Amino acid sequence: MAGARAEAVWKVLFRERMRDVHAPLSMIVWNIGNARGALSEPVRAPATDAMRARMQRAERALEDACRDLGAAAYLLGSAEELALRGGAYAPWYPLPSVRRLRDTAAAQRSASRKLREARLFAVEAYHCVEQCCVCLMGVRLLLDHPLLPGVDGFLDEERGNALHLLEDHLMGAVDGCVSLVRSARKDVPGGWPTG
């Protein structure tokens, strides 16, 4: 009886982690859109106040995306840890792999595999955001040197690199993460909100 109750508790916590990851994932897409919008127009030296404000908006959006990706990766990892410890006979001796979950936790086993892959996508996206921030730092530094020969070309290149990372690599990683989390939530009864 105690084992069945313990199993029910970890499954509820597992389901809650999957629900909790929805908020940061939905904000990531919004923040990436804000950064893309701020970076869509060319940047020229010398910088105007409006141009600096645009770059600050992009940096803030990327910082928020970084925070949300970190939260998502944490929640995805904690869901897997719950499965490994909750599915074990004794939680202080976690299972070595979700493949070892009992047949009564087949839905959590399937969802855990997807969540692990989603976490890898979240980490990849986090690294892309960091690279975008490096490009924006380059833009900011170049704006402080308007007399540098060819500065506008360098600004275009750094802005283009950041935009390329956002549109091609980052969105692909975020889309992969979101679709795997959606799929995992459908595997677990009650994992998807009805409203």
N, C-alpha and C positions, 0 to 999 in steps of 0.2 A: 504494500500500500504506500509506504513512504517513497519507494522508488518511482512509482507511477506519479505521485504528486511532484517529486523533484523533476521528473521528465516534463511534466506539464508546465512547470515554472520556467525552465530554461527555454522551452519552445515559445512561450509567451514573450519572454525577454528577447529572443531571437527575432520574432515577428516585429517587436517594437523597434529594434535597431534598424530593420529594413524600412520601417515607416519613417524613422528619424532621419534617414539619409536623404529622403525626398527633398527636404527644405534646402540644404546646401546645394544639392544638384540643380535645383530649379533656379537658384540665384546665380550659379556659375554661368549659365547660358545668358542670362540678362547682363551680367558684368562683362562678359566677352563682347556682347553686342555694343555696350557703351564704349568699350575700348576701341573697337573697330570703327565706330562712328567718329570718335575723337581723332583717329589716325587716318581717316579717309582722305582728308585734304592735305595738299603739299605743305611743307614747312620750309620757310625761307629765313635767312639771316639778313639783317638784324631782327631779332624776335620782337614781336609786338606783345602787349599784355594779353590780348585775346589768344595769341598763339601759345604763350606760356600757360594760360589757363586751360587750353585744350590738352596740352601735354600733361598737366597736373590731373585733369579728369581721367585721362587714359591711365596714368600711374595709379590713381586711386581705385579705378575699376579693376586693374590687374592685381593690386594688393588685396582687394575684396575677393577676387576669384581665387587667389592663392590661399586665403584664409578658409574659404568654403571648400576648396579641394582638400586641404589638410583635414578639415572636419569630416568630409566624406570618406577619405581614406581611413581615418581613425574609426569611424562608425562601421565601415565595411570590415575592417580588421577585428573589431570587437565582436561583430556578429559571428565571424568564423571562430574566434576564441570561445564564445559561448557554446557553439556547437561542439567544439573539441572537448571542453570541460563538462558541459551539460550532458553530452552523450556518453561520457565515460562512466564506468561503474563507481569511481571515486573522483570527484572534481579536482583533487590535488594531484591526480595522475591523468593528465589529459590524453586523449587519443592522439596517436601520431599523425593521423590523416582523417579527413571527413569521410573517406571511403570506408572507414571502420565503424561508422554510425550504424546502429541497429536498424533492422527492417522497419521498426515502428517510427523511425525518423527518416524515411526515404525522401520525403518532400524537403526536409532541411538539408539532407545530403546533396540533393540536386541543386537547391538554392545556394548552398555554401560554395559549390564549385563555381557557379556563376558569379557570386560575390567576390571570390578570390580573384577571378579574372577582371572583374570591374575595378577592384582595388588597384590592380596593375595599370589599368587605363588611367585611373585617377592620379597615380604617381607619375605616369608619363605626362599627363596634362600639367601637373604641378611643375615639372621640369621645363615644359614649354613656356609656361607663364614666367618662370625665372629668366629664361632666355629672352623673352619679350621685354622684361624689365631691364635687362642689360642693354638691349638695343635702345630703349627709351633713355637710359642714362647717357648713352652715346649721343643721342639727339640733344639732350639737355646740355651736355658739355660743349658740343659744337655750336649751339646757339650763343654760348658765352664768348665765342671767338669769330665774330662776323668778318674779320679781315683776313682770315685764313683763305689762301687761294683754293678755289674749288669747293668751298664750304657747302654751297647749295647741293652739289652732287653728292657729297658725303651725307648730308641730311636726308636726301631722297633715298639713298641706299639703306641707311639705318631704319628709316621709317618703313621702307619697303620690306626689309627683313622682318621687322616686327609684325607688319600686316600679313606677310606670308606665313609666319609662324601661327598667328591667330587664325587665319582662314583655312589653312591646309592641315597643319599638324594638330593644333590645339582642338579645333572643332571636331576632328576625327576621333581624337582620344576621348573627348567629353561625350560625343554621341555614342561611342562604344560602351562607355561606362554607364550612361543612362539607359541604354537598351538592355544591357545585361541585368541591371538592377530591376528594371520593369519585368523582365522575364523571370527573375528569381522571385519577385514578389507574387507573381501569378502561380508559382509552384507551391507556395505555402498557403494553406487555408487561412483566410483573414489577413493575408499579407498585403492586399490591395484595398485601399479605402473605397467604400461604396459611394460616398458622396462627392 
